Amino acid sequence: MPIKPSLRIYFAFCALTFFPFYASANFDFNANCLKAYQNIFELKLNTARQLIATEKKVHPRNSIVPLLENYVDYFYLITTESKTEFERLEGNKASRLDQISSDDKNSPYYLYAQAEINLQWALIRSKYGAYFAAAREINKANGLLKDNQKKFPGFHLNLKGLGLINVVFGALPDGFMKSTLSTFGVKGDVQTGLNQLDKLAENLPKSSYEPFYDEVIFYYAYILTDVAKSAQAYNKTMKYTARIADSSLLKTYLQAYVCARNGKNEQAITILENRPRGTVYQSFAYLDYLLGVARLNKLDLGASASFSQFLQQNKGVNYVKDTYLHQAWISLLKNDTGSYQSLIAKVKNSGATYAEKDKQAVNEAIEPIPKMELLKARLLYDGGYLTKALAVLSDVKPDELKSVKDKTELAYRLGRINDDLGRDDVALSHYQTAINTGKGLKYYYAAKAAVLAAHICERKKDAIKAKAYFNTAIAMKDHEFESSIESEAKQGLKRIGG
């Protein structure tokens, strides 16, 4: 059962009273600051702003205030996805760091708060392709946290940032960002980072650091799903978010996102449709986009309403292209090719290509109209409707498909469906067909099929075949998602000692 907010504040107040490391000189994480912090992580940003403003008046020298202000900006920018707002707010970073760096060097918050601000801006900055500046901020945060860990080994919050940096850097594909961080001397290891965050998730509720639990789970759930692509992402996220208050809109996001990404489509829809609402919450248009995706994954053409709601509420440029692509698919499923073509034109001309989803939407927009059965199977698979997806493909004959792309995609889709149904040998056969048919194409199907085949062999303890498949994936070049697929294959080789 989630702890009631009032009780959490009470327990936190007790912690502040009895555990002196929470407050030092002008780094005073007092009950008012803690309440603001809690409201931030429920995405009640205006309430948090009011509490912070009060704290600023009463305790103008409290250097926890600039840290909390940065948290507000961070979550405001995450929820709005607005590059314009990012450019407006990024100037706040310097003045906040100035106040903190002039304060008590003997507080565990002195280096920690500076690291957090650098890390938060790096994560936002990287969303817009500013990789060099983000790399410098990650390097700075990494150094500050390591120094703080040496000075205050009992200050558990250091592990949050260090764990995040370890996983994100360890999983980065080869490229500018990774080479830049390597130049700065930043090293990462996925498993080390996962272990650090898992340890925090397990131990924080039993400690005086319990008020920081929601933040740890926010980052842990993100990296399990998006970075490490862990098979345990769903189970662990649902386990650890269960104790977060139901009044938290951030909890809705974390649970719905992990459900949608792991074939728990009905659960994602239920969570999103029953999310907490009201003016007290920060507007979060992405949740309407996510609901649209989940509804379309069950071939519910009413998903168009959710996508329209997203476009009306959205203040940013991300996911706009992908939204128009999904709306184009809805038109196609209605056999309205005229509307399909006009929406495809919007994919090409609207929004931006910072997000991978939008980049892929553009790639798909320049392709011929997708074959109906392949599109339906793709959507159903993404929703976890495996037997329905398989039934859609049962009447599709490879010889009847005109393009090599469609033949490759059919084999890939059949491989994925059978893989998730536990039919390893059937899946391997389809993956091999996808590799043979599509290895010279620009599409990702063949390379991803090789990685997925390697995962099956890895599960079967057949390291020789797993290594061969991973190397096959790495050898394929000039295809979609090349960097991320190659990175996944290299991580696999590292796991099996290849």
C-alpha positions in Angstrom: 0.0 0.0 0.0 1.4 3.5 -0.9 2.4 5.6 2.0 0.1 8.5 2.5 1.7 11.9 1.7 1.0 13.2 5.1 2.8 10.3 6.8 5.7 10.6 4.4 6.2 14.2 5.4 6.0 13.2 9.0 8.6 10.5 8.6 10.8 12.8 6.6 10.5 15.4 9.3 11.6 12.8 11.8 14.5 12.0 9.6 15.5 15.6 9.4 15.4 15.9 13.1 17.3 12.8 14.0 19.8 12.5 11.1 22.0 15.6 11.0 23.5 14.9 7.5 20.2 16.2 6.0 20.9 19.7 7.1 24.2 21.6 7.3 24.6 25.3 7.6 22.8 26.8 4.6 22.0 23.5 2.9 18.8 23.1 4.9 16.6 20.3 3.4 13.9 21.3 5.9 10.3 20.2 6.0 9.1 23.0 3.7 11.8 22.1 1.1 11.0 18.4 1.4 7.3 19.2 0.7 8.3 21.1 -2.4 10.5 18.3 -3.5 7.7 15.8 -3.0 5.4 18.0 -5.1 7.9 18.1 -7.9 8.0 14.4 -8.1 4.2 14.2 -8.2 4.4 16.8 -11.1 2.6 19.4 -9.1 5.1 22.0 -10.2 3.1 25.2 -9.4 2.6 24.0 -5.8 6.3 23.3 -5.7 7.1 26.8 -7.0 4.9 28.4 -4.3 6.7 26.5 -1.6 10.1 27.3 -3.0 9.2 31.0 -3.2 8.1 30.9 0.5 11.4 29.2 1.5 13.3 31.9 -0.5 11.6 34.6 1.5 12.1 33.0 4.9 15.6 31.6 4.3 17.1 33.5 1.4 20.5 31.9 2.0 19.3 28.3 1.9 21.3 26.7 -1.0 18.8 23.9 -1.3 16.5 26.4 -3.0 18.5 26.7 -6.2 18.7 22.9 -6.4 14.9 22.7 -6.0 14.4 25.4 -8.6 16.5 23.4 -11.0 14.4 20.3 -10.4 11.3 22.4 -11.3 12.9 23.6 -14.6 14.1 20.0 -15.4 10.6 18.4 -15.0 8.9 21.4 -16.7 11.2 20.9 -19.7 10.7 17.1 -19.7 6.9 17.5 -19.8 6.7 20.4 -22.3 9.4 19.1 -24.7 9.9 22.7 -25.7 13.3 23.7 -27.1 12.2 27.4 -26.9 11.6 27.0 -23.2 14.9 25.2 -22.8 16.7 28.1 -24.4 14.9 30.5 -22.2 15.6 28.7 -18.9 19.2 27.4 -19.5 20.6 30.7 -18.3 19.4 29.9 -14.8 22.1 27.2 -14.4 25.1 29.6 -13.8 23.5 31.7 -11.1 22.3 28.6 -9.2 25.7 27.0 -9.3 27.2 30.3 -8.2 25.0 30.4 -5.1 25.8 26.8 -4.2 29.5 27.0 -4.8 29.7 30.0 -2.4 28.2 28.0 0.4 29.4 25.4 3.0 32.0 23.1 1.6 31.6 20.7 4.5 28.1 19.8 3.6 27.4 16.6 1.6 25.0 18.7 -0.5 27.8 21.1 -1.6 29.2 18.9 -4.3 26.1 16.8 -4.7 23.8 19.8 -5.6 26.3 21.0 -8.2 26.5 17.6 -9.7 22.8 17.3 -9.9 22.3 20.6 -11.7 25.0 19.7 -14.2 23.5 16.3 -14.8 20.0 17.5 -15.2 21.0 20.1 -17.8 23.1 17.5 -19.6 20.1 15.1 -19.9 17.9 17.9 -21.3 20.6 19.3 -23.6 21.3 15.9 -25.2 17.6 15.7 -26.2 18.4 18.5 -28.7 21.7 17.2 -30.0 24.0 19.5 -28.0 26.2 16.5 -27.3 29.5 18.2 -26.6 28.1 20.6 -24.0 26.2 17.7 -22.5 29.4 15.6 -22.4 31.2 18.3 -20.5 28.4 18.6 -17.9 28.3 14.8 -17.5 32.1 14.8 -17.0 31.7 17.6 -14.4 28.9 15.8 -12.6 30.8 12.5 -12.6 33.9 14.2 -11.0 31.9 16.0 -8.4 30.0 12.8 -7.4 33.2 10.8 -7.1 34.8 13.4 -4.9 31.7 13.6 -2.8 31.7 9.8 -2.5 35.2 10.0 -1.1 34.4 12.7 1.3 31.0 11.4 2.4 30.9 7.6 1.8 27.7 7.3 3.9 25.8 9.8 1.7 23.8 7.3 -0.3 22.4 9.8 -2.8 25.8 9.9 -4.6 25.0 6.4 -6.0 22.0 7.8 -7.9 23.9 10.0 -10.2 26.9 7.6 -10.4 24.6 4.7 -11.2 22.9 6.7 -13.9 26.2 7.8 -15.5 27.6 4.3 -15.4 24.6 2.8 -17.2 24.1 5.6 -19.8 27.8 5.8 -20.7 28.3 2.0 -20.6 25.4 1.6 -23.1 26.3 4.5 -25.4 26.9 3.4 -29.0 30.2 4.4 -30.6 30.0 8.0 -31.8 30.6 11.6 -31.0 29.1 11.6 -27.5 31.0 8.5 -26.4 34.3 9.6 -27.9 33.9 13.0 -26.2 33.2 11.5 -22.8 36.1 9.1 -23.3 38.4 12.0 -24.0 37.3 13.5 -20.6 38.1 10.2 -19.0 34.5 9.2 -18.1 34.1 5.4 -18.1 30.9 3.5 -17.6 29.7 -0.1 -17.0 26.1 -1.0 -17.4 26.0 -3.8 -14.8 27.8 -1.7 -12.2 25.3 1.1 -12.6 22.3 -1.2 -12.5 23.6 -2.7 -9.3 24.1 0.7 -7.7 20.6 1.8 -8.5 19.0 -1.6 -7.6 20.8 -1.3 -4.2 19.3 2.1 -3.7 15.8 1.0 -4.7 15.9 -1.8 -2.2 17.6 0.0 0.7 16.2 3.6 0.6 12.8 2.7 2.1 14.6 1.2 5.1 16.7 4.3 5.7 16.5 7.9 6.6 16.9 8.7 2.8 13.4 7.4 2.1 12.1 10.8 0.9 14.4 10.5 -2.1 13.0 7.1 -3.2 10.7 8.4 -5.9 13.6 10.1 -7.7 15.8 7.0 -7.6 12.9 5.0 -9.1 12.3 7.6 -11.8 15.9 7.2 -13.1 16.0 3.4 -12.5 12.8 2.7 -14.4 14.0 4.9 -17.3 17.4 3.1 -17.7 15.9 -0.4 -17.2 13.5 0.3 -20.1 15.3 2.6 -22.5 19.0 2.2 -21.9 19.7 -1.3 -20.5 16.6 -2.7 -22.3 16.4 -5.2 -19.4 14.0 -8.2 -19.5 13.3 -7.2 -15.8 12.2 -3.7 -16.7 8.4 -4.3 -16.4 8.6 -6.4 -13.2 11.0 -4.2 -11.4 9.3 -0.9 -12.4 5.9 -2.2 -11.3 7.4 -3.5 -8.0 9.3 -0.3 -7.1 6.6 2.1 -8.2 3.9 0.3 -6.2 4.8 2.2 -3.0 4.8 5.6 -4.7 1.6 7.6 -3.9 -1.2 7.2 -6.5 -1.5 11.0 -6.5 1.8 11.1 -8.4 1.4 11.8 -12.1 5.1 10.8 -12.5 4.0 7.3 -11.3 1.4 7.2 -14.0 4.0 8.0 -16.6 6.6 5.4 -15.4 4.1 2.6 -15.1 2.3 3.4 -18.4 5.5 3.8 -20.3 7.0 0.5 -19.1 3.7 -1.3 -19.8 3.5 0.1 -23.3 7.1 -0.9 -24.0 6.7 -4.4 -22.7 3.5 -5.6 -24.4 1.2 -4.9 -21.4 -1.0 -2.7 -23.6 -4.3 -3.1 -21.8 -2.7 -2.2 -18.5 -1.1 0.8 -20.1 -4.4 2.0 -21.4 -6.1 1.5 -18.0 -3.3 3.4 -16.2 -3.4 6.3 -18.6 -7.2 6.6 -18.7 -7.3 6.6 -14.9 -4.4 9.0 -14.3 -4.8 11.8 -11.8 -6.0 15.0 -13.4 -6.6 18.6 -12.4 -5.0 22.0 -12.7 -2.7 21.2 -9.8 -0.7 19.0 -12.2 1.8 20.1 -14.8 0.4 19.7 -18.3 2.0 16.5 -19.8 0.8 16.2 -23.4 3.1 13.2 -24.0 0.6 11.0 -22.0 -2.0 11.6 -24.7 0.5 10.6 -27.3 1.3 7.4 -25.3 -2.4 6.6 -24.9 -2.9 7.1 -28.7 0.0 4.6 -29.4 -1.4 2.1 -27.0 -5.0 2.3 -28.4 -3.8 2.0 -32.0 -1.7 -1.1 -31.0 -5.0 -2.9 -30.4 -6.2 -1.5 -33.8 -8.6 0.9 -32.0 -9.1 3.6 -34.7 -10.5 5.9 -32.0 -6.8 6.4 -31.1 -7.0 9.4 -33.5 -8.7 11.4 -30.7 -5.8 10.9 -28.3 -3.3 11.9 -31.0 -5.4 15.0 -31.8 -5.4 15.9 -28.1 -1.6 15.6 -28.0 -1.2 17.9 -31.0 -3.6 20.5 -29.4 -1.8 20.4 -26.0 1.8 19.9 -27.1 4.1 22.9 -26.8 7.2 21.3 -28.2 8.5 19.8 -31.4 9.2 16.2 -30.3 6.8 13.3 -31.3 4.9 15.5 -33.8 6.2 13.6 -36.8 5.5 10.2 -35.2 2.0 11.4 -34.3 1.2 12.3 -37.9 2.6 8.9 -39.0 0.3 7.1 -36.6 -2.6 9.2 -37.8 -1.6 8.3 -41.4 -1.8 4.6 -40.4 -5.3 5.1 -39.0 -6.3 6.5 -42.4 -4.7 3.6 -44.1 -6.6 1.1 -41.9 -9.8 2.9 -42.9 -8.8 2.5 -46.6 -8.6 6.3 -46.9 -5.4 6.6 -49.0 -6.0 10.3 -49.8 -6.0 11.2 -46.1 -3.0 8.9 -45.7 -1.0 10.9 -48.2 -1.8 14.3 -46.8 -0.8 13.1 -43.3 2.4 11.6 -44.6 3.2 15.1 -46.0 2.8 16.5 -42.5 5.2 13.9 -41.2 7.8 15.4 -43.6 7.0 19.0 -43.0 6.1 19.3 -39.3 8.0 19.0 -36.0 11.7 18.1 -35.7 14.0 15.1 -35.7 15.6 15.2 -32.3 13.8 12.1 -31.1 14.6 8.7 -32.6 10.8 8.1 -33.1 10.6 11.2 -35.3 13.7 10.3 -37.3 12.2 6.9 -38.0 8.9 8.5 -38.9 10.6 10.5 -41.6 12.3 7.3 -42.9 9.0 5.6 -43.1 7.3 8.5 -44.7 9.5 8.3 -47.8 8.8 4.6 -48.2 5.9 3.1 -50.3 2.6 2.6 -48.6 3.0 -0.3 -46.1 1.3 -3.6 -46.7 -1.8 -3.8 -44.6 -1.1 -7.2 -43.0 2.4 -6.3 -42.1 1.2 -3.0 -40.5 -1.5 -4.7 -38.5 0.9 -7.4 -37.3 3.5 -4.8 -36.3 1.0 -2.8 -34.2 -0.5 -5.9 -32.6 2.9 -7.2 -31.7 3.9 -3.9 -30.1 0.8 -4.2 -28.0 1.6 -7.7 -26.9 -1.3 -9.3 -28.8 0.9 -12.1 -30.1 -1.7 -14.7 -31.2 -3.7 -12.0 -33.1 -0.5 -10.8 -34.8 0.4 -14.3 -35.8 -3.2 -14.9 -37.2 -2.9 -11.7 -39.3 0.3 -13.1 -40.9 -0.8 -16.7 -41.3 -2.2 -16.1 -44.8 0.7 -14.0 -46.0 2.9 -15.9 -48.4 6.5 -14.7 -48.9 6.3 -15.5 -52.7 3.3 -13.2 -53.0 5.3 -10.2 -51.7 6.8 -8.1 -54.4 9.6 -6.3 -52.5 12.6 -7.7 -50.8 11.9 -5.3 -47.9 8.4 -6.8 -47.3 9.8 -10.4 -47.5 12.5 -9.4 -44.9 9.9 -7.7 -42.7 7.6 -10.7 -42.8 10.4 -13.0 -41.6 11.4 -10.5 -38.9 7.9 -10.1 -37.6 7.3 -13.9 -37.5 10.6 -14.2 -35.7 9.7 -11.7 -33.1 6.2 -13.1 -32.5 7.4 -16.7 -32.1 10.3 -15.5 -30.0 7.9 -13.9 -27.5 5.7 -17.0 -27.6 8.7 -19.1 -26.5 9.0 -21.0 -29.8 12.8 -20.6 -30.0 13.5 -22.9 -32.9 10.8 -21.4 -35.1 11.9 -17.9 -34.2 15.5 -18.7 -35.0 14.5 -20.1 -38.4 12.6 -16.8 -39.2 15.4 -14.7 -37.9 17.9 -16.5 -40.2 15.6 -15.9 -43.1 15.4 -12.2 -42.3 19.3 -12.1 -42.1 19.7 -13.9 -45.4 17.1 -11.8 -47.2 17.8 -8.4 -45.8 21.5 -8.2 -44.9 22.2 -5.9 -47.9 19.3 -3.5 -47.3 19.2 -0.2 -45.5 16.4 -1.4 -43.1 17.1 -2.6 -39.6 15.3 -5.9 -39.8 18.3 -8.1 -40.6 20.7 -6.6 -38.1 18.1 -6.6 -35.3 17.2 -10.2 -36.2 20.8 -11.2 -35.7 20.9 -9.6 -32.2 17.6 -11.3 -31.3 18.8 -14.7 -32.6 22.0 -14.2 -30.4 19.8 -13.6 -27.4 18.0 -16.9 -27.9 21.4 -18.7 -28.2 22.6 -16.9 -25.1 19.5 -18.1 -23.2 20.2 -21.6 -24.5 23.8 -21.3 -23.2 25.2 -21.7 -26.7 27.9 -19.1 -26.5 29.5 -20.0 -29.8 26.3 -19.4 -31.9 25.4 -16.3 -29.8 28.9 -14.9 -30.5 28.5 -15.6 -34.2 25.1 -13.9 -34.4 26.3 -10.8 -32.4 29.3 -10.5 -34.8 26.9 -10.9 -37.8 24.9 -7.9 -36.5 28.1 -5.8 -36.0 29.3 -6.7 -39.5 26.2 -5.2 -41.1 26.6 -1.5 -42.0 24.6 1.4 -43.4 21.2 0.5 -42.0 18.7 2.1 -39.7 19.6 2.2 -36.0 23.1 1.0 -36.9 24.8 2.6 -33.8 22.3 1.3 -31.2 22.1 -2.2 -32.7 25.9 -2.4 -32.9 26.1 -1.2 -29.3 23.6 -3.9 -28.2 25.6 -6.6 -30.0 28.8 -5.4 -28.4 27.2 -5.5 -24.9 26.1 -9.0 -25.7 29.6 -10.0 -26.6 30.9 -8.5 -23.4 28.4 -10.5 -21.4 29.4 -13.9 -22.9 33.1 -13.1 -22.9 33.4 -12.6 -26.6 
